[in-house]
Amino acid sequence: MDYKNIDMNYKTMTFQSEKLKEHFHIGYEIILVTQGESVFKINDALCHFEKYSIVFINNLEKHEMQTLKLPYSRYMAIIDADFFDNIIKDPVLLSIFKIRPKGFKNGFKLKKEHVDSIEEIFYQLSLIHSKKQEFWQIEFNALLSKLIVLIYRNYKEHFPIQNIDKAEKRIFDIQSFIDENFKKELSLESLSAQFYLNRYYLAHLFKEVTGFTVKQYILLKRIAFSKNELYFTDKSITEIAFDSGFNSQSNFIRIFQKKEGITPLQFRMYYRKNYLG
């Protein structure tokens, strides 16, 4: 099975019982609420979103949703994290997905003067995705970039980073290095040597800028990758353990169950039964 770089849909919910249980996505998720109200549980935080709220959820955040006011309509775009990072590239713009400092809010309500233009972009993105004409991904990426820039210019206070200094740039470089090498043996000590930074200074600054400890971030990247493998491939649990950067199957199962509340095999069976196809 191939991983999808881009998925998008528009949906209206009309029954109070409709909700999304805790789930995962292979990429970054952008939601535009066009009607109704909902409450999201993102990790352990409850977030209330009303009509014309826009929501940003990364691929490391577990989340579930319950409708509060019906009918509830929303656009949802899911873009593979590595794919998106390569499109946008700029760490300031990427910070809306990659950085989670204390007090970060996953969404906010749009100002009235921006509603029509942003809703039109979501409509066009949905149209491009549904038709999939020649070179549609290039067209989609260009419009997606325009959306992110538009949101930043008018709502930069909601981005964790607005101006990047030298120290923050080093942390972004380290975060990108982890993104590319999390399958390898990594540690605070090896990263401090790689980037010529004192380990205690690196640990403090990484936590302050990203909202994660170095160890947490490496583990979350490995767990997120393993979920993709469990869902999309037929590889054995042992293969996935080593492919995801864990040093043994038993260690992988133990950490996965501690983080997710179920074993890797239970995760595979549950999500394939309830979501695949």
Secondary structure, 3 states (H helix, E strand, C coil): CCCCCEEEEEEEECCCCCEEEEECCCEEEEEEEEEEEEEEEECCEEEEECCCEEEEECCCCCEEEEEEEEEEEEEEEEEEHHHHHHHHCCHHHHHHHHCCCCCCCCEEECCHHHHHHHHHHHHHHHHHHHHCCCCHHHHHHHHHHHHHHHHHHHHHHHCCCCCCCHHHHHHHHHHHHHHHHCCCCCCHHHHHHHCCCCHHHHHHHHHHHHCCCHHHHHHHHHHHHHHHHHHHCCCCHHHHHHHCCCCCHHHHHHHHHHHHCCCHHHHHHHHHHHCCC
